[in-house]
Amino acid sequence: MHNTYEERLINLEHNSSNFIRNIIKEDLESGKRNHVITRFPPEPNGYLHIGHAKSIVINFDLADEFKGKTNLRFDDTNPLKEDSEYVHAIKEDVQWLGYDWDGLFFASDYFQEMYERAVLLINKGKAYVDDLSPDEIRAYRGTLTEPGKDSPYRERTIEENLELFERMRKGEFGNGEKVLRAKIDMSSPNINLRDPVIYRISHATHHNTGDNWCIYPMYAFAHPLEDAIEDVTHSICTTEFEDQRPLYNWIVEECEMTSTPQQIEFGRLNITNAVMSKRKLKQLVDEGLVDGWDDPRMPTISGLRRRGYTPEAIRAFVRETGVSKGSGTVDSQMLDFFVREDLKMKAPRTMGILRPLKVVITNYPEGQVEMLDAEVNPENPEMGTRQIPFSRELYIEQEDFMEDPPKKYFRLFPGNEVRLKHAYFIKCEDVIKDEDGNVVEIHCTYDPETKSGSGFTGRKVKGTLHWVEATQAVPAEFRLYEPLLLNEEPEELEESAETETEPEVEKTFLDHVNPNSLQALKGFVEPNMKEVASQEKFQFFRHGYFNVDPKDTTTDNLVFNLIVSLKSSFKL
């Protein structure tokens, strides 16, 4: 048994891929804890992204493993940035990922108790009302190498502080005129302990409490109190909160909370080519660079859902990344790998033409339509077969024909023969061009003896093309995606605990936005795709896995989002 949490943490980190599990297990076995309660505490100031998914999975999985509980709690302490829209979206995301919370709470549920705890600190001589401006507070705080200096208002009497704080509560002062600060140590090497602001004035309507309050607790003060009030045993957060752990513990102790939660930090999830900051994601939305928070290019959970990623794949991806103190960068292709693994047995196979080129089979009877059998999923025979029409007129991909092909090009060109998937051999006999010299139609002949499934072995061809019968083809839009960011290194996450003034958002990351991140193509799909439902997923032969877009698809306009391509060089 180690004497301190820090010593134990170091040991467990080096001996387990999930050191938090070992901490919880040791706590239970030693009798330090007799139950487990975790929490997922999002701020309702934006939509959740894939990094939050890791926190969700960790908290809910660990509580489930140790037969504990997980609370969903909204840290709604800043009415200027929060909205009920985000509350609804976060609930939807958590449930879509496959989790149900045991308790649903809001920081605003505890505003009265937080106020009373702040009064307690004042009565103990541990908090004071300060008149310094935000800029002055920052200047007085010092630097990493220089200690801070006391505010001239630090030695106000308890009675004066109580009176001023009550007047703040009644709304007698304007925004920024006064703050309440914890009275700790202005010379501490940990800047977080240099008399942090714990209450600010904000004359703003709160989404949950309306206009009942005009002073609001700072995140760093509210968070440990919320955990203690809910009897959270293990407060799991990312490593940018590590330096705030002493403040967390100080607040729990000095506010005389009966429950003592334990803060444990893990390395956050970074992914290549992705913005992992809610502030920057909001900037993309606000500036119209994406189609809302659920744009399929966004790393938000709602964006991944709309694109077609599955909750099973996201959970498997998160678990595979492991839990450690280190913050590494994960290749985005790793997530795509788990999507393919999840969909390969589930997704029906079908054929879609993204860039159509018309083919006329000149020796096929005019007006005749033949129904051909095709497997729904060759890797899962239990999914059965489907029927697809075949006739004299078809569409193939433009890239599957070349008039003057290079060597080892095995698709269609003048005089060459290829197989049509599930159908016949066809041979290119003639090429029709428009007045500008563009190929607009291919004339071919077919061999009726080469029908798929007939057992024909008379000769072989090296190329197999997918196709869609032209007269019954269903028009569709295909949206192809590239990474939203051109640079592989992810942006730094800027979502640590709130400060009394937040830094301005740098705009340099916008220089890396990929102008070709979305390509929309008009093509065709098989007629049996006409009645597909929102969020249905398919594998289009040779193209990849696609999802029926839930936002833009209508009865007259089918829209498919590319989830992932079929192949990748990535391997676990």
C-alpha positions in Angstrom: 0.0 0.0 0.0 1.4 3.4 -1.0 1.3 6.3 1.4 0.0 8.9 -1.0 -2.4 8.9 -4.0 0.4 10.4 -6.2 2.8 7.5 -5.4 0.0 4.9 -6.0 -1.0 6.7 -9.3 2.6 6.5 -10.6 2.8 2.8 -9.8 -0.5 1.9 -11.3 0.1 4.0 -14.5 3.2 1.9 -15.2 1.5 -1.4 -14.6 -1.8 -1.2 -16.3 -3.3 0.1 -19.5 -6.3 1.3 -17.5 -4.8 2.6 -14.2 -8.1 4.1 -13.1 -9.7 0.6 -13.0 -6.9 -0.5 -10.6 -7.3 2.6 -8.4 -11.0 1.8 -8.0 -10.4 -1.8 -7.4 -7.8 -1.0 -4.7 -10.1 1.5 -3.1 -12.9 -1.1 -2.8 -10.6 -3.9 -1.6 -8.9 -1.7 1.0 -12.2 -0.5 2.4 -11.5 3.1 1.5 -14.7 3.1 -0.6 -17.7 0.9 -0.3 -19.4 2.0 -3.5 -18.6 3.6 -6.8 -20.2 6.6 -8.4 -18.8 8.3 -11.5 -20.1 11.2 -13.5 -20.0 12.7 -16.9 -20.1 16.5 -16.5 -20.4 18.3 -19.8 -20.8 22.1 -20.0 -23.9 22.8 -22.2 -22.1 25.3 -24.3 -21.6 23.2 -27.4 -22.1 19.8 -28.9 -20.0 16.8 -27.7 -17.1 15.6 -29.9 -15.2 12.3 -30.1 -13.0 13.3 -27.2 -16.0 13.5 -24.9 -17.0 10.0 -26.1 -13.8 8.7 -24.4 -14.9 10.3 -21.1 -18.4 8.9 -21.5 -17.1 5.4 -22.2 -14.6 5.5 -19.4 -17.1 6.7 -16.7 -20.0 4.5 -17.7 -17.9 1.4 -18.3 -16.0 1.6 -15.0 -19.2 2.2 -13.0 -20.9 -0.7 -14.7 -17.8 -3.0 -14.1 -17.9 -2.3 -10.4 -21.7 -2.3 -10.1 -21.8 1.4 -9.4 -23.7 4.4 -10.8 -22.9 7.1 -13.3 -24.6 10.6 -13.2 -25.1 12.8 -16.1 -24.5 16.3 -14.8 -24.6 19.6 -16.7 -22.1 22.1 -15.4 -24.2 25.1 -16.3 -22.5 27.8 -14.4 -22.1 30.3 -17.3 -25.4 31.6 -18.6 -23.7 33.7 -21.3 -22.7 30.6 -23.3 -25.2 27.9 -22.4 -28.4 26.9 -24.0 -31.1 24.2 -23.6 -30.3 23.2 -27.2 -27.0 21.8 -26.1 -28.6 20.1 -23.1 -30.9 18.2 -25.4 -28.1 17.3 -27.9 -25.9 16.0 -25.1 -28.6 13.7 -23.7 -29.2 12.4 -27.2 -25.5 11.7 -27.8 -25.0 9.8 -24.5 -28.0 7.6 -25.2 -27.1 7.0 -28.8 -23.6 5.8 -27.6 -25.5 3.2 -25.6 -25.6 4.5 -22.1 -28.3 5.4 -19.6 -27.4 7.6 -16.6 -28.5 6.8 -13.1 -29.1 10.4 -12.1 -29.6 13.6 -14.1 -28.4 16.7 -12.4 -27.5 20.4 -13.1 -25.0 22.5 -11.4 -27.7 25.1 -11.2 -29.6 22.7 -8.9 -27.1 23.5 -6.3 -26.7 27.2 -6.6 -28.2 27.9 -3.2 -25.9 25.4 -1.5 -22.9 26.8 -3.4 -23.8 30.2 -2.2 -24.1 29.0 1.4 -20.7 27.3 1.1 -19.2 30.5 -0.2 -20.7 32.4 2.8 -19.1 29.7 5.0 -15.7 30.4 3.5 -16.2 34.1 4.2 -17.1 33.4 7.8 -13.9 31.3 8.1 -11.8 34.1 6.7 -11.1 32.0 3.6 -12.8 34.2 1.0 -13.1 37.9 0.3 -14.8 40.3 -2.1 -12.3 42.0 -4.5 -12.8 45.2 -6.5 -9.9 44.6 -8.8 -10.7 44.4 -12.5 -10.0 41.2 -14.4 -6.8 42.8 -15.9 -5.6 43.9 -12.5 -6.3 40.4 -11.0 -4.3 38.9 -13.8 -1.4 41.3 -13.2 -1.4 40.7 -9.5 -1.4 37.0 -9.9 2.2 36.8 -11.0 3.9 34.4 -13.3 5.2 30.8 -13.3 8.5 32.2 -12.0 7.3 35.2 -10.0 4.9 35.1 -7.0 1.7 37.1 -7.0 0.9 40.0 -4.7 -2.0 40.5 -2.4 -5.0 42.5 -3.6 -5.5 45.7 -1.6 -8.9 44.4 -0.7 -7.6 41.1 0.6 -7.8 42.1 4.3 -11.4 43.3 4.3 -13.2 42.2 7.5 -15.5 39.2 7.6 -18.4 41.5 8.2 -17.6 43.7 5.2 -17.2 40.7 2.9 -20.5 39.3 4.1 -22.3 42.5 3.4 -20.7 43.0 0.0 -21.3 39.5 -1.1 -25.0 39.8 -0.1 -25.2 43.0 -2.1 -23.7 41.2 -5.1 -26.4 38.6 -4.6 -29.1 41.3 -4.7 -27.8 42.8 -7.9 -26.5 46.1 -6.6 -23.3 45.9 -8.7 -22.7 45.7 -12.4 -20.9 43.0 -14.3 -17.2 42.9 -13.4 -17.5 45.4 -10.6 -16.7 42.9 -7.9 -15.8 39.2 -7.6 -15.5 36.8 -4.7 -12.1 35.2 -4.4 -10.8 32.3 -2.3 -8.2 33.4 0.2 -5.4 30.8 -0.2 -1.8 31.7 -1.0 -0.6 34.4 -3.5 2.9 33.1 -3.3 2.0 29.5 -4.1 4.1 27.9 -6.9 0.7 26.6 -8.2 -1.0 29.6 -9.8 -4.4 28.0 -9.3 -4.0 28.5 -5.6 -3.3 32.2 -5.9 -6.6 33.4 -4.6 -8.8 32.1 -7.5 -12.0 33.8 -8.4 -14.9 31.7 -7.2 -17.9 33.9 -7.9 -18.6 36.5 -10.6 -21.4 38.9 -11.4 -23.4 38.2 -14.5 -26.7 39.9 -15.1 -27.9 37.2 -17.6 -30.8 34.9 -17.8 -30.0 31.3 -17.0 -31.5 28.6 -19.1 -32.5 26.7 -16.0 -32.9 29.2 -13.2 -34.1 32.2 -15.2 -33.3 35.5 -13.4 -33.2 34.1 -9.9 -29.4 34.7 -9.7 -27.1 37.4 -10.9 -23.9 35.9 -9.4 -22.6 32.6 -10.6 -20.0 30.3 -9.3 -16.9 29.7 -11.3 -16.4 26.3 -12.7 -13.3 25.5 -10.5 -15.4 26.3 -7.4 -18.6 24.6 -8.5 -17.2 21.4 -9.9 -15.8 19.9 -6.7 -18.9 20.9 -4.8 -21.1 19.2 -7.3 -19.1 16.0 -7.0 -19.3 16.1 -3.2 -23.0 16.9 -3.1 -23.7 13.9 -5.4 -21.4 11.6 -3.4 -19.2 11.0 -6.5 -16.4 8.7 -5.5 -14.1 9.0 -8.5 -14.1 12.3 -10.4 -12.5 11.3 -13.6 -11.2 14.2 -15.9 -8.5 14.9 -18.4 -4.9 15.9 -17.5 -5.3 19.7 -18.0 -7.1 19.6 -14.7 -4.2 18.0 -12.9 -2.8 21.3 -11.7 -6.2 22.2 -10.3 -6.4 19.1 -8.1 -5.0 20.9 -5.1 -7.7 23.6 -5.5 -10.3 20.9 -5.9 -9.3 19.2 -2.7 -9.0 22.6 -0.9 -12.6 23.5 -1.8 -14.0 20.1 -0.7 -12.1 20.4 2.6 -12.7 24.1 3.4 -16.3 24.0 2.4 -16.7 21.1 4.9 -18.3 18.7 2.5 -19.2 15.3 4.1 -18.4 13.4 0.9 -14.8 13.5 -0.4 -14.5 12.7 -4.1 -11.2 11.7 -5.5 -10.1 13.5 -8.7 -8.2 11.3 -11.2 -6.8 12.5 -14.5 -6.3 10.7 -17.7 -4.8 11.7 -21.1 -7.3 13.2 -23.4 -8.0 11.8 -26.9 -6.5 13.6 -29.8 -7.1 12.5 -33.4 -5.2 13.5 -36.6 -6.9 16.0 -38.9 -9.5 17.0 -36.3 -10.5 20.1 -34.4 -10.9 19.0 -30.8 -12.0 22.3 -29.2 -15.6 23.2 -28.7 -14.7 26.8 -29.1 -13.2 26.3 -32.5 -15.9 23.9 -33.6 -18.4 26.6 -32.7 -16.4 29.0 -34.8 -16.7 26.7 -37.8 -20.4 26.6 -37.3 -20.9 30.3 -36.7 -18.8 31.3 -39.7 -20.8 29.0 -42.0 -17.8 26.8 -42.9 -19.8 23.7 -42.1 -23.4 22.7 -42.2 -24.0 23.0 -38.4 -22.7 21.0 -35.5 -23.9 17.8 -37.1 -22.0 18.3 -40.4 -20.6 14.9 -41.3 -17.1 16.4 -41.5 -17.2 17.4 -37.9 -15.7 15.2 -35.1 -18.9 15.9 -33.0 -20.8 12.8 -32.0 -23.8 14.2 -33.9 -21.7 14.7 -36.9 -20.3 11.2 -36.7 -23.8 9.8 -36.3 -25.1 11.7 -39.3 -22.1 10.5 -41.4 -22.9 6.9 -40.5 -20.5 5.9 -37.8 -22.0 3.4 -35.4 -21.9 3.6 -31.6 -20.5 0.1 -31.5 -17.5 1.2 -33.5 -16.9 4.3 -31.4 -17.0 2.4 -28.2 -14.6 -0.2 -29.6 -12.3 2.5 -30.8 -12.3 4.3 -27.4 -11.6 1.1 -25.5 -8.8 0.2 -27.9 -7.0 3.5 -27.3 -6.7 2.6 -23.6 -6.6 4.8 -20.5 -3.3 6.3 -19.4 -1.9 9.6 -18.2 -0.3 10.4 -21.5 -2.0 12.4 -24.2 -1.2 10.9 -27.5 -2.4 11.4 -31.0 -4.4 8.6 -32.6 -4.5 8.2 -36.4 -8.1 8.9 -37.5 -7.8 5.8 -39.7 -8.0 3.7 -36.5 -11.6 4.9 -36.0 -12.4 4.0 -39.6 -10.9 0.6 -39.1 -13.5 -0.1 -36.3 -16.3 1.2 -38.5 -15.4 -1.3 -41.3 -15.1 -4.1 -38.8 -18.6 -3.3 -37.4 -20.3 -2.8 -40.8 -18.8 -5.6 -42.8 -21.3 -8.2 -41.4 -24.2 -5.8 -41.1 -24.3 -3.6 -44.2 -26.2 -4.9 -47.2 -24.2 -4.8 -50.5 -25.6 -2.8 -53.4 -24.4 -1.0 -56.5 -24.3 2.7 -57.0 -22.9 4.8 -59.9 -21.3 8.1 -58.7 -20.2 9.4 -62.1 -22.5 7.9 -64.7 -21.5 6.8 -68.2 -24.3 5.3 -70.3 -23.8 1.8 -71.9 -26.1 0.5 -74.6 -26.0 -3.3 -75.2 -26.9 -3.3 -78.9 -27.7 -7.1 -79.2 -29.9 -7.2 -76.1 -33.6 -7.3 -76.9 -35.2 -3.8 -76.8 -37.9 -3.4 -74.1 -36.8 -6.6 -72.3 -36.0 -6.4 -68.5 -34.4 -9.4 -66.8 -34.3 -9.9 -63.1 -31.0 -11.2 -61.8 -30.1 -12.7 -58.4 -27.5 -11.0 -56.2 -26.3 -11.8 -52.6 -27.2 -9.1 -50.0 -23.9 -9.7 -48.1 -21.5 -12.4 -49.2 -19.8 -12.3 -45.8 -23.2 -13.0 -44.1 -25.2 -15.4 -46.2 -28.0 -15.3 -43.7 -29.0 -11.9 -45.1 -30.2 -13.7 -48.3 -30.4 -12.4 -51.8 -32.0 -9.5 -53.7 -33.1 -9.1 -57.3 -31.8 -6.4 -59.6 -33.1 -5.5 -63.1 -30.9 -5.9 -66.2 -31.8 -4.5 -69.7 -30.3 -3.0 -72.9 -29.3 0.3 -71.2 -27.1 0.6 -68.2 -24.9 3.1 -66.3 -21.3 2.4 -65.4 -18.6 4.6 -63.8 -16.8 7.0 -66.1 -13.5 5.8 -64.7 -14.3 2.2 -65.8 -13.8 3.2 -69.5 -10.8 4.5 -71.3 -10.5 5.0 -75.0 -6.7 4.7 -75.0 -5.8 2.8 -71.8 -2.4 2.2 -70.3 -1.0 -1.2 -69.8 -2.6 -3.4 -67.2 -5.9 -1.5 -67.4 -8.4 -4.3 -67.2 -11.7 -2.4 -67.4 -13.6 -1.4 -70.5 -11.9 -0.1 -73.6 -12.6 -0.6 -77.4 -12.4 -4.3 -78.2 -12.0 -5.4 -74.6 -14.4 -7.7 -72.7 -15.3 -7.4 -69.0 -17.8 -9.0 -66.6 -20.7 -7.0 -65.3 -21.2 -7.9 -61.6 -24.0 -10.5 -61.2 -24.7 -10.3 -65.0 -22.9 -11.0 -68.3 -19.7 -10.4 -70.2 -19.9 -7.4 -72.4 -17.5 -6.2 -75.1 -17.0 -2.6 -76.2 -17.8 -2.2 -79.8 -18.2 1.6 -80.4 -17.8 4.9 -78.6 -20.2 7.8 -79.0 -18.9 11.4 -78.4 -20.5 14.8 -78.3 -19.4 17.7 -80.5 -16.7 18.6 -78.0 -15.1 15.1 -78.2 -16.4 14.0 -74.8 -17.4 10.3 -74.5 -21.1 10.3 -73.7 -22.1 6.7 -74.5 -20.6 3.3 -75.0 -22.0 0.6 -77.3 -21.4 -2.9 -76.4 -22.5 -6.5 -77.1 -23.1 -9.2 -74.5 -22.7 -12.9 -74.5 -25.9 -14.6 -73.2 -23.9 -17.8 -72.3 -21.8 -15.9 -69.7 -24.6 -15.2 -67.2 -23.4 -15.2 -63.6 -24.2 -18.4 -61.8 -24.5 -20.4 -65.1 -21.2 -22.2 -64.6 -19.7 -20.7 -67.8 -16.0 -21.5 -68.1 -15.4 -21.0 -71.8 -13.1 -18.0 -71.2 -12.0 -15.6 -68.5 -11.9 -11.9 -68.2 -9.8 -9.8 -65.8 -12.1 -7.0 -65.1 -15.4 -6.9 -63.2 -17.5 -3.7 -63.3 -20.5 -2.6 -61.2 -23.5 -1.0 -62.9 -27.1 0.1 -62.6 -29.9 -0.6 -65.0 -30.8 2.8 -66.6 -34.6 2.7 -67.0 -35.4 2.0 -63.4 -32.3 3.6 -61.8 -33.0 5.9 -58.8 -31.2 9.3 -58.9 -29.1 9.9 -55.8 -26.6 12.4 -54.4 -23.3 11.0 -53.1 -21.3 13.1 -50.7 -17.6 12.2 -50.4 -15.5 13.5 -47.6 -11.9 14.3 -47.0 -10.4 15.4 -43.6 -11.7 18.8 -42.5 -8.2 19.9 -41.7 -5.2 19.5 -44.0 -2.6 19.3 -41.2 -2.4 16.0 -39.4 -1.6 17.4 -36.0 -4.7 18.2 -34.0 -5.4 21.6 -32.6 -4.8 22.0 -28.9 -7.8 21.6 -26.7 -8.7 24.9 -25.1 -11.4 23.7 -22.7 -9.7 23.6 -19.3 -11.5 25.1 -16.4 -13.1 28.5 -16.8 -11.2 31.6 -15.9 -12.7 35.0 -15.1 -11.6 36.1 -18.6 -11.3 33.8 -21.5 -8.6 34.1 -24.2 -9.6 35.3 -27.6 -9.9 32.5 -30.1 -7.0 32.3 -32.5 -8.0 32.1 -36.1 -4.9 30.4 -37.4 -6.5 27.0 -37.5 -8.9 28.2 -40.2 -5.9 28.4 -42.6 -5.8 24.6 -42.4 -9.4 24.0 -43.4 -9.6 21.8 -46.4 -11.5 23.5 -49.2 -12.1 20.1 -50.8 -13.4 18.4 -47.7 -16.8 17.8 -49.4 -17.5 16.7 -52.9 -21.2 16.1 -53.9 -21.8 13.9 -57.0 -25.1 13.1 -58.8 -25.5 9.5 -59.8 -27.8 6.5 -59.6 -28.6 3.5 -57.3 -30.5 0.3 -57.8 -34.3 0.6 -57.8 -34.6 -1.4 -54.6 -33.0 1.5 -52.8 -36.0 3.8 -53.5 -37.6 3.1 -50.1 -34.5 3.3 -47.9 -34.8 4.9 -44.5 -32.8 7.5 -42.8 -29.6 6.3 -41.3 -29.6 3.0 -43.2 -26.1 1.9 -44.1 -24.9 0.1 -47.3 -21.7 -1.0 -48.9 -21.6 0.3 -52.4 -19.5 -2.1 -54.5 -16.0 -0.8 -55.0 -16.8 2.6 -53.4 -17.2 2.1 -49.7 -19.7 2.2 -46.9 -22.5 4.9 -47.1 -25.2 6.2 -44.8 -28.6 7.6 -45.8 -28.3 11.2 -44.7 -31.0 11.9 -42.1 -31.1 15.7 -42.6 -31.3 16.3 -46.4 -32.8 13.0 -47.7 -36.4 13.4 -48.9 -38.8 11.1 -50.8 -37.6 12.8 -54.0 -33.9 13.3 -53.1 -31.8 10.5 -51.9 -28.6 11.6 -50.2 -25.8 9.2 -49.2 -22.9 10.1 -47.0 -19.6 8.3 -47.4 -18.7 6.8 -44.1 -15.4 5.1 -44.9 -13.8 3.7 -48.0 -13.5 0.0 -48.4 -9.7 -0.4 -47.8 -7.0 1.2 -45.8 -3.4 0.6 -45.1 -4.1 1.0 -41.4 -3.7 -2.2 -39.2 -4.0 -2.7 -35.5 
